[in-house]
């Protein structure tokens, strides 16, 4: 947050300086951001007060022996209020209290009855009872074109990997569970898994007993430990992979981490049961993406007209998000389909939005490329995202302030859910159809800027994409933009090879076509509408583009000139007012 404020101040200073020095030439510069207002100050003060109140409640919970409540509250403070002055001043103390609670909470779980939920794997035939509040993350199977980590690229023998378990009081520790049938010797099991998981044979392999069960234990590195166990009765081998964030050792200390893991294993194994599989799936055929959240602790379901949310975050946030995305759906229909309800009757194609509470959980499910907050998986018709706490988006002329409806999660999903809409609207009828990248990502970035009135739940306007706008200004100013007769025919490979420039120019073209109120605006919108209609019936988008340009008599050189002039005017107006005009 502090870095963001420093950036805003610096940005304001240099933009005003540039505007003051402007000689009226065709050079353009990014518009300044508005200064902080009273609303922003009051919201920041409210966060400081809330953080302090939560800290006092956590301390009181410790005194009353409500250790789990205290641990969860402290974790939320560190996660959601790290930008406040109060937490920065108390951070060392908060971490110290939380680290001391970790083993105590687990001991309390073991010694005292706790409300649990049964997690059952119907395919592999084992079940565990986890305390309420724990989260089990399904691990996606490898599919072509999906983002995956190396650890998820598993051989067929290890497709027994079903889920990762995360405790509510610390996201630092996770438990992965692997299963292999036909083995009853614990040494054979440890050799098998150490080879398949690339652990390597360790001389430090030791044998321990937990809850009367004999395990062999191997340390892989400073952030992972493996427990190997054999169920002799059913001839099944299990590997429990215990991992923790590397910085957890710094926060908690290695001894506390090791103690917590031993206690955690004891607690889980006290409820761990195995039996014959209910159903033997075909080898490698299990689609763990589609495991129902009813079978996984920590997951909730919320359905709207067009979406099914599977989520691990709080209910109110998802309900608000669901309402906003239904508003966006109508906007997609208006822009892409002239308001026609083309796909409303295809309820079987309802899209899934899998929303994780943080990036740590999301990256367990499926690893996203660096810097990507959300993405769309066309094979399963689902958008995968995580909460973007600490990243906020301003609306209209208001400053970006930490409030829920301005959390960047909303705007990122306005972009990604557009891909879902386009998939259902276009690709569902033409499997070989490929959306041209400047439309695909350009419209996504256009919808990113949608501003929704939270009272009326109507579109208040489309703001400029503040990530892309300064880049466009620089491209035009330096004459480094890609000529339209090349850019509009870019392949996916060309587009994504210079993503920063392509995303900015793609957004600016779509914004220019849809928001240009000048004389030429109507002709360009007519071209876009014709182009989209042709795309529904034809797979070759380049031929559709040629035909649409010819039939509407649009000359790309003229279009490029009009686009450049439009943004020159926009940036001059911004400089004169000292503000970003988002209308």
Phi and psi in degrees as a GROMACS rama.xvg file:
@    title "Ramachandran Plot"
@    xaxis  label "Phi"
@    yaxis  label "Psi"
@TYPE xy
-62.2788  -42.5371  UNK-2
-61.0576  -39.2322  UNK-3
-63.8916  -42.6179  UNK-4
-65.5429  -40.478  UNK-5
-61.1827  -41.8402  UNK-6
-60.6463  -44.9239  UNK-7
-61.9311  -44.5853  UNK-8
-61.6605  -46.7975  UNK-9
-62.9641  -40.0735  UNK-10
-63.6621  -43.7937  UNK-11
-59.8156  -47.2702  UNK-12
-60.0937  -52.4774  UNK-13
-69.1878  -34.2076  UNK-14
-66.5674  -44.0435  UNK-15
-64.2639  -37.0589  UNK-16
-63.0776  -44.1962  UNK-17
-64.2334  -43.1652  UNK-18
-62.3254  -40.1445  UNK-19
-64.0829  -31.9838  UNK-20
-87.7421  -5.23307  UNK-21
-60.5837  133.809  UNK-22
-102.66  11.9478  UNK-23
83.1434  7.84512  UNK-24
-76.2149  -177.927  UNK-25
-77.891  -2.24661  UNK-26
-68.1955  140.814  UNK-27
-126.132  157.049  UNK-28
-138.198  155.132  UNK-29
-59.2668  142.843  UNK-30
-74.1595  154.796  UNK-31
-77.1568  161.317  UNK-32
-94.5879  148.684  UNK-33
-68.4114  153.572  UNK-34
-75.7426  170.019  UNK-35
-75.4691  139.508  UNK-36
-111.864  -179.293  UNK-37
-63.2636  -33.9121  UNK-38
-61.0842  -42.5527  UNK-39
-63.1367  -44.2513  UNK-40
-61.132  -44.4865  UNK-41
-65.1875  -36.764  UNK-42
-68.632  -38.7903  UNK-43
-64.5209  -43.4774  UNK-44
-60.616  -39.886  UNK-45
-63.0008  -37.8641  UNK-46
-67.2119  -38.0495  UNK-47
-61.7235  -44.0624  UNK-48
-65.4042  -41.5821  UNK-49
-65.7794  -41.7415  UNK-50
-61.9776  -43.5756  UNK-51
-65.3116  -40.2161  UNK-52
-64.3872  -41.4489  UNK-53
-64.5273  -37.6985  UNK-54
-63.5407  -43.9999  UNK-55
-63.3043  -39.3478  UNK-56
-64.0234  -38.5158  UNK-57
-64.9971  -44.0603  UNK-58
-62.0739  -41.9391  UNK-59
-64.3821  -38.4928  UNK-60
-63.7234  -37.8947  UNK-61
-61.844  -45.1415  UNK-62
-63.4654  -31.3457  UNK-63
-87.9291  -1.36031  UNK-64
82.7419  9.79735  UNK-65
-88.502  74.5057  UNK-66
-70.3019  -42.5001  UNK-67
-62.6829  -43.1921  UNK-68
-58.8115  -43.5947  UNK-69
-64.0732  -43.9225  UNK-70
-64.7889  -42.6487  UNK-71
-64.3669  -42.8151  UNK-72
-62.2348  -43.0196  UNK-73
-65.4918  -37.7758  UNK-74
-63.7552  -41.3156  UNK-75
-64.9602  -37.0685  UNK-76
-62.0453  -46.8716  UNK-77
-66.441  -32.8322  UNK-78
-79.5208  -43.6006  UNK-79
-101.536  -15.761  UNK-80
-128.453  25.8415  UNK-81
-65.9214  -17.052  UNK-82
-86.1517  -5.09474  UNK-83
-85.6077  153.161  UNK-84
-65.5631  -35.7211  UNK-85
-61.5824  -48.3754  UNK-86
-67.2793  -38.9144  UNK-87
-60.0956  -37.6236  UNK-88
-74.266  -26.2041  UNK-89
-107.715  5.86686  UNK-90
-57.2667  -46.9414  UNK-91
-60.9661  -41.1359  UNK-92
-67.2261  -41.8106  UNK-93
-63.154  -45.3599  UNK-94
-62.3449  -40.6772  UNK-95
-64.4995  -44.9138  UNK-96
-63.373  -44.6926  UNK-97
-63.3049  -42.2104  UNK-98
-66.9574  -34.545  UNK-99
-71.7245  -26.0496  UNK-100
-76.5712  -28.9833  UNK-101
-52.0065  -58.3886  UNK-102
-66.6839  -30.8317  UNK-103
-67.097  -38.4389  UNK-104
-63.0917  -42.7266  UNK-105
-65.4662  -42.3251  UNK-106
-60.1765  -41.4248  UNK-107
-62.7674  -37.8454  UNK-108
-61.6147  -38.793  UNK-109
-74.1985  -41.8924  UNK-110
-87.0804  -21.4551  UNK-111
-117.72  143.071  UNK-112
-62.2358  131.432  UNK-113
-127.276  150.564  UNK-114
-69.6112  130.045  UNK-115
-125.657  164.148  UNK-116
-125.402  138.968  UNK-117
-86.2008  126.792  UNK-118
-104.009  116.842  UNK-119
-118.464  134.771  UNK-120
-103.657  102.463  UNK-121
-68.0863  -22.491  UNK-122
-81.3332  -46.0808  UNK-123
-93.2698  -13.1786  UNK-124
75.6857  43.7974  UNK-125
-139.91  159.708  UNK-126
-146.353  153.975  UNK-127
-139.31  152.254  UNK-128
-106.641  117.689  UNK-129
-108.003  145.679  UNK-130
-59.6134  145.157  UNK-131
-56.4958  135.705  UNK-132
106.703  -17.5532  UNK-133
-76.5172  157.296  UNK-134
-123.75  132.758  UNK-135
-110.945  119.273  UNK-136
-97.9916  120.549  UNK-137
-69.7142  145.257  UNK-138
-105.096  123.905  UNK-139
-70.5793  142.704  UNK-140
-76.4088  156.281  UNK-141
-69.6632  129.358  UNK-142
-136.153  149.385  UNK-143
-56.5654  134.446  UNK-144
83.9554  -0.24165  UNK-145
-94.5225  155.206  UNK-146
-79.6393  123.505  UNK-147
-139.92  152.238  UNK-148
-89.0671  165.628  UNK-149
-59.8794  -37.2473  UNK-150
-67.2094  -19.9325  UNK-151
-90.2486  -10.1349  UNK-152
-85.151  73.6616  UNK-153
-96.5944  147.693  UNK-154
-68.2944  164.165  UNK-155
-55.6075  -35.5617  UNK-156
-63.1357  -20.2693  UNK-157
-106.664  17.7808  UNK-158
-75.6786  9.04722  UNK-159
-77.1707  -5.1503  UNK-160
-63.4138  115.665  UNK-161
-110.983  -41.0493  UNK-162
-162.547  164.875  UNK-163
-120.12  134.272  UNK-164
-102.359  131.769  UNK-165
-123.632  130.033  UNK-166
-78.23  152.036  UNK-167
-75.6165  -22.4446  UNK-168
-92.3293  -7.99444  UNK-169
-158.379  118.845  UNK-170
-81.8391  9.00463  UNK-171
-82.6577  -21.2183  UNK-172
-117.439  130.549  UNK-173
-129.354  154.574  UNK-174
-126.625  119.491  UNK-175
-102.403  143.245  UNK-176
-121.481  122.209  UNK-177
-113.183  151.302  UNK-178
-138.687  143.185  UNK-179
-140.98  127.159  UNK-180
-84.2337  153.256  UNK-181
93.8388  3.95819  UNK-182
-118.598  135.415  UNK-183
-128.68  -2.24313  UNK-184
-100.461  122.012  UNK-185
-64.744  -31.2056  UNK-186
-69.7113  -40.1057  UNK-187
-63.5707  -37.3919  UNK-188
-64.9924  -46.4742  UNK-189
-64.1737  -40.7101  UNK-190
-61.5625  -43.5287  UNK-191
-60.2388  -50.5779  UNK-192
-72.1919  -35.4018  UNK-193
-65.131  -32.4915  UNK-194
-74.0939  -47.9115  UNK-195
-69.0063  -32.7986  UNK-196
-94.4793  7.52581  UNK-197
58.6547  37.2478  UNK-198
-80.3066  -39.6069  UNK-199
88.3538  149.81  UNK-200
-70.6093  126.561  UNK-201
-112.755  133.399  UNK-202
-68.6854  -21.1512  UNK-203
-82.3275  4.74777  UNK-204
-56.9065  123.362  UNK-205
-126.409  159.371  UNK-206
-108.089  129.379  UNK-207
-133.286  166.398  UNK-208
-122.293  125.065  UNK-209
-126.626  123.657  UNK-210
52.64  37.965  UNK-211
79.4374  -1.33505  UNK-212
-101.889  138.702  UNK-213
-91.756  127.444  UNK-214
-123.398  151.4  UNK-215
-106.543  136.442  UNK-216
-121.416  135.026  UNK-217
-130.309  138.932  UNK-218
-95.2975  126.962  UNK-219
-87.9641  -50.6953  UNK-220
-157.366  -163.922  UNK-221
-74.9316  -1.73383  UNK-222
-131.75  19.3036  UNK-223
-157.92  145.057  UNK-224
-141.129  144.159  UNK-225
-120.182  133.496  UNK-226
-115.965  127.01  UNK-227
-112.308  132.207  UNK-228
-140.061  144.155  UNK-229
-117.721  129.396  UNK-230
-96.7288  97.8249  UNK-231
-64.0797  -38.1271  UNK-232
-58.7371  -44.096  UNK-233
-106.32  8.69542  UNK-234
50.9446  56.7636  UNK-235
-129.301  138.047  UNK-236
-106.859  140.272  UNK-237
-124.863  143.939  UNK-238
-125.461  121.983  UNK-239
-102.132  115.08  UNK-240
-99.1633  113.937  UNK-241
-102.328  117.922  UNK-242
-122.956  156.068  UNK-243
-148.375  154.57  UNK-244
-62.1535  142.799  UNK-245
-61.8506  -34.3485  UNK-246
-75.3973  -9.2505  UNK-247
-64.7314  -36.4657  UNK-248
-61.1471  -38.2711  UNK-249
-66.2093  -42.4626  UNK-250
-72.0069  -43.6561  UNK-251
-103.471  -24.8479  UNK-252
91.8807  141.217  UNK-253
-60.8912  -40.2642  UNK-254
-62.1902  -42.0741  UNK-255
-68.1882  -36.7681  UNK-256
-62.4359  -47.6484  UNK-257
-63.2265  -43.542  UNK-258
-61.1924  -43.4945  UNK-259
-63.2148  -40.2637  UNK-260
-66.3146  -43.7759  UNK-261
-60.6394  -42.6796  UNK-262
-67.837  -39.3066  UNK-263
-61.8381  -44.5516  UNK-264
-61.4669  -41.0513  UNK-265
-62.3145  -42.1022  UNK-266
-65.33  -45.2006  UNK-267
-68.7893  -42.2265  UNK-268
-68.4101  -20.7249  UNK-269
-67.3349  -18.8527  UNK-270
-116.931  3.06542  UNK-271
-78.0599  126.469  UNK-272
-132.47  146.921  UNK-273
-126.357  153.761  UNK-274
-154.854  -179.24  UNK-275
-67.531  142.537  UNK-276
-58.0212  140.348  UNK-277
-68.8554  -36.1785  UNK-278
-148.346  130.64  UNK-279
-92.2551  109.075  UNK-280
-76.5241  160.226  UNK-281
-64.8325  149.227  UNK-282
-58.0468  124.058  UNK-283
72.5956  13.9912  UNK-284
-98.1791  -4.88942  UNK-285
-73.1732  123.565  UNK-286
-100.21  89.498  UNK-287
-70.7545  -12.4143  UNK-288
-60.5457  -33.5749  UNK-289
-93.1611  8.21287  UNK-290
-58.242  131.015  UNK-291
-71.9229  136.77  UNK-292
-60.3981  -19.223  UNK-293
-60.5194  -23.5269  UNK-294
-95.6055  -0.0649999  UNK-295
-123.042  118.789  UNK-296
-59.3097  145.62  UNK-297
91.4623  -5.34301  UNK-298
-104.033  147.171  UNK-299
-128.444  160.598  UNK-300
-123.73  136.491  UNK-301
-140.062  127.374  UNK-302
-117.57  140.011  UNK-303
-122.696  -172.103  UNK-304
-57.9486  -42.4017  UNK-305
-114.373  -3.3076  UNK-306
-135.283  149.597  UNK-307
-119.941  114.727  UNK-308
-92.3252  127.45  UNK-309
-113.092  118.68  UNK-310
-146.777  157.328  UNK-311
-119.264  6.54841  UNK-312
-97.9575  -168.73  UNK-313
-80.438  153.593  UNK-314
-64.3709  -43.7739  UNK-315
-60.9372  -41.3429  UNK-316
-60.6494  -44.4228  UNK-317
-68.6656  -38.2256  UNK-318
-61.914  -44.2407  UNK-319
-64.0676  -43.4475  UNK-320
-61.2543  -41.6864  UNK-321
-61.2075  -43.2667  UNK-322
-62.3889  -42.9618  UNK-323
-66.3771  -38.8705  UNK-324
-70.4709  -29.6876  UNK-325
-67.6185  -35.0292  UNK-326
-64.4547  -41.8296  UNK-327
-65.1127  -34.6893  UNK-328
-58.9474  -41.3373  UNK-329
-65.4831  -35.065  UNK-330
-67.9404  -40.714  UNK-331
-58.3245  -43.7467  UNK-332
-61.9382  -41.413  UNK-333
-64.4683  -43.923  UNK-334
-77.1687  -43.5806  UNK-335
-92.1249  -23.6772  UNK-336
-129.209  17.6339  UNK-337
56.0215  32.7007  UNK-338
81.4553  -0.72931  UNK-339
-75.6693  139.54  UNK-340
-85.1444  68.4808  UNK-341
-66.167  -39.1546  UNK-342
-116.699  12.7687  UNK-343
-63.2532  -27.7535  UNK-344
-84.2718  -1.36045  UNK-345
-95.2567  59.4117  UNK-346
-64.2697  -23.9385  UNK-347
-67.016  -16.0089  UNK-348
-99.4345  18.4436  UNK-349
-53.8784  132.476  UNK-350
-81.4796  152.562  UNK-351
-104.878  134.575  UNK-352
-117.852  112.425  UNK-353
-99.7195  107.24  UNK-354
-110.669  118.015  UNK-355
-95.4068  154.544  UNK-356
-70.4404  -26.6521  UNK-357
-156.246  171.219  UNK-358
-69.4035  -25.703  UNK-359
-61.7262  -46.9092  UNK-360
-65.4684  -43.578  UNK-361
-61.3408  -41.1144  UNK-362
-72.2713  -18.1365  UNK-363
-71.8932  -42.3048  UNK-364
-65.0972  -54.4312  UNK-365
-158.98  128.062  UNK-366
-73.2348  126.002  UNK-367
-92.9527  150.601  UNK-368
-59.0092  153.67  UNK-369
-57.8264  132.751  UNK-370
86.5408  -5.15588  UNK-371
-92.9752  119.697  UNK-372
-87.8762  -28.788  UNK-373
-152.206  156.373  UNK-374
-156.612  162.629  UNK-375
-111.842  133.29  UNK-376
-107.807  104.91  UNK-377
-68.3635  -30.3034  UNK-378
-60.924  -34.9949  UNK-379
-112.123  7.51974  UNK-380
51.1806  49.0791  UNK-381
-138.473  144.296  UNK-382
-97.9713  131.47  UNK-383
-111.766  127.705  UNK-384
-150.153  167.13  UNK-385
-134.542  160.474  UNK-386
-61.476  136.344  UNK-387
-106.377  59.2039  UNK-388
-63.5697  137.728  UNK-389
93.8346  -10.3309  UNK-390
-117.313  119.059  UNK-391
-127.244  152.349  UNK-392
-122.403  128.713  UNK-393
-76.395  159.744  UNK-394
-128.885  139.289  UNK-395
58.3639  -130.661  UNK-396
-99.7577  9.47507  UNK-397
-82.965  150.849  UNK-398
-74.7164  153.905  UNK-399
-70.4404  116.641  UNK-400
-126.989  155.243  UNK-401
-71.3827  84.6573  UNK-402
-132.181  152.907  UNK-403
-58.222  -45.2683  UNK-404
-72.157  -11.9004  UNK-405
-102.527  4.84727  UNK-406
-60.6637  137.032  UNK-407
-59.9906  -17.527  UNK-408
-53.2268  -41.3963  UNK-409
-59.5967  -52.7394  UNK-410
-68.1804  -36.1548  UNK-411
-61.1876  -39.4154  UNK-412
-76.0462  -27.7687  UNK-413
-58.5979  -36.4056  UNK-414
-71.8709  -54.254  UNK-415
-67.7115  -36.1973  UNK-416
-69.6493  -24.7607  UNK-417
-59.3724  -40.2103  UNK-418
-61.1438  -38.7644  UNK-419
-62.2362  -46.226  UNK-420
-60.3352  -47.8177  UNK-421
-61.9566  -36.4097  UNK-422
-61.9166  -47.4869  UNK-423
-71.3587  -37.2438  UNK-424
-74.2721  -41.2621  UNK-425
-106.155  -56.1254  UNK-426
-70.925  -27.1041  UNK-427
-61.1708  -27.079  UNK-428
-98.7797  -15.3651  UNK-429
-136.441  97.3532  UNK-430
-65.6099  -26.9492  UNK-431
-93.755  7.90517  UNK-432
-71.9794  139.775  UNK-433
-126.286  119.645  UNK-434
-68.0072  132.726  UNK-435
-62.0539  136.741  UNK-436
-61.3547  -32.8043  UNK-437
-68.529  -28.8376  UNK-438
-78.8173  -46.3406  UNK-439
-57.3532  -53.814  UNK-440
-87.0165  -31.3678  UNK-441
-63.628  -44.9478  UNK-442
-68.8226  -36.0481  UNK-443
-57.7622  -44.5937  UNK-444
-70.4193  -30.3421  UNK-445
-63.5206  -48.0909  UNK-446
-69.2558  -23.9379  UNK-447
-53.862  -33.4117  UNK-448
-85.2275  7.56718  UNK-449
-62.7089  137.535  UNK-450
-115.47  121.579  UNK-451
-109.718  127.399  UNK-452
-69.8466  118.397  UNK-453
-71.5466  -18.7122  UNK-454
-86.2164  -50.1195  UNK-455
-86.0031  -15.8804  UNK-456
54.7777  48.8518  UNK-457
-128.052  156.811  UNK-458
-68.752  120.788  UNK-459
-88.6588  -18.11  UNK-460
158.387  176.996  UNK-461
-118.484  111.608  UNK-462
-81.4097  160.77  UNK-463
-66.533  143.033  UNK-464
-73.7645  105.522  UNK-465
-68.394  -15.8872  UNK-466
-74.2725  -36.1585  UNK-467
-96.9389  -30.0647  UNK-468
-55.902  -50.4349  UNK-469
-61.3178  -33.112  UNK-470
-66.3792  -41.3507  UNK-471
-63.0485  -43.2412  UNK-472
-57.5645  -43.7554  UNK-473
-66.8877  -39.9789  UNK-474
-61.8542  -43.8783  UNK-475
-71.0967  -41.2605  UNK-476
-60.9763  -38.6785  UNK-477
-96.4492  -0.153766  UNK-478
58.1813  40.1938  UNK-479
-107.966  8.17184  UNK-480
-71.7092  159.165  UNK-481
-84.9349  128.793  UNK-482
-53.2923  143.228  UNK-483
-60.7953  -35.9169  UNK-484
-68.579  -10.9554  UNK-485
-101.217  -48.3265  UNK-486
-63.211  -41.9166  UNK-487
-68.8381  -11.3079  UNK-488
-110.612  11.7236  UNK-489
-58.5124  138.969  UNK-490
-80.931  169.49  UNK-491
-58.2787  -41.8885  UNK-492
-61.9565  -44.7228  UNK-493
-64.3964  -41.4251  UNK-494
-64.8655  -47.9192  UNK-495
-82.8919  -11.1489  UNK-496
-70.9748  -24.0196  UNK-497
-131.268  63.557  UNK-498
-59.0288  -40.8628  UNK-499
-58.8082  -46.1769  UNK-500
-72.1292  -44.0408  UNK-501
-63.3582  -44.8599  UNK-502
-61.036  -41.9244  UNK-503
-66.5601  -47.67  UNK-504
-68.9578  -38.3563  UNK-505
-61.5089  -44.0383  UNK-506
-60.4414  -45.912  UNK-507
-63.8337  -36.1179  UNK-508
-66.9684  -45.9133  UNK-509
-65.4572  -40.8074  UNK-510
-63.5137  -42.5869  UNK-511
-61.0561  -45.6168  UNK-512
-64.6324  -43.5352  UNK-513
-87.4069  -25.7664  UNK-514
-109.435  -6.33969  UNK-515
-70.4367  116.073  UNK-516
-98.3118  7.36677  UNK-517
-74.8552  -175.339  UNK-518
-61.7383  -35.8024  UNK-519
-83.1907  -11.0009  UNK-520
-58.0706  -44.097  UNK-521
-63.0452  -37.9498  UNK-522
-66.2092  -39.2159  UNK-523
-71.7484  -34.4199  UNK-524
-69.068  -34.5145  UNK-525
-63.0123  -41.6471  UNK-526
-61.1851  -46.6547  UNK-527
-62.6732  -43.0641  UNK-528
-61.9606  -42.4137  UNK-529
-64.5182  -42.0441  UNK-530
-60.4322  -46.2693  UNK-531
-64.5152  -40.1013  UNK-532
-63.898  -39.5651  UNK-533
-65.9867  -33.7452  UNK-534
-65.8935  -25.3509  UNK-535
-70.1135  -24.6953  UNK-536
-107.836  -14.4408  UNK-537
-128.824  145.986  UNK-538
-89.1683  -28.2335  UNK-539
-85.9846  95.162  UNK-540
-69.3667  -26.0324  UNK-541
-68.7435  -39.3819  UNK-542
-67.1403  -38.9397  UNK-543
-61.2975  -39.9861  UNK-544
-64.5252  -46.2754  UNK-545
-57.5299  -47.6582  UNK-546
-64.0052  -42.1856  UNK-547
-65.6353  -40.4528  UNK-548
-65.2772  -42.0213  UNK-549
-67.8476  -44.1965  UNK-550
-71.3773  -28.3605  UNK-551
-96.869  1.09326  UNK-552
56.5247  41.443  UNK-553
-92.1389  125.393  UNK-554
-98.9182  123.475  UNK-555
-64.189  -33.4329  UNK-556
-64.6546  -40.906  UNK-557
-67.8131  -41.5482  UNK-558
-60.4066  -42.5771  UNK-559
-61.8877  -43.3586  UNK-560
-63.1083  -44.0343  UNK-561
-63.7513  -40.5892  UNK-562
-61.0327  -46.2053  UNK-563
-63.7611  -44.2608  UNK-564
-62.712  -39.2615  UNK-565
-59.9267  -46.8469  UNK-566
-76.4366  -26.8286  UNK-567
-60.139  -46.5343  UNK-568
-64.186  -42.09  UNK-569
-58.8224  -46.5096  UNK-570
-73.5019  -32.3484  UNK-571
-63.4202  -43.7427  UNK-572
-62.3545  -38.9098  UNK-573
-64.536  -41.0462  UNK-574
-64.9894  -40.9657  UNK-575
-64.6093  -40.758  UNK-576
-83.7439  -19.5814  UNK-577
73.6416  14.0611  UNK-578
-135.932  164.13  UNK-579
-90.5027  113.608  UNK-580
-82.4156  106.374  UNK-581
-94.433  11.6918  UNK-582
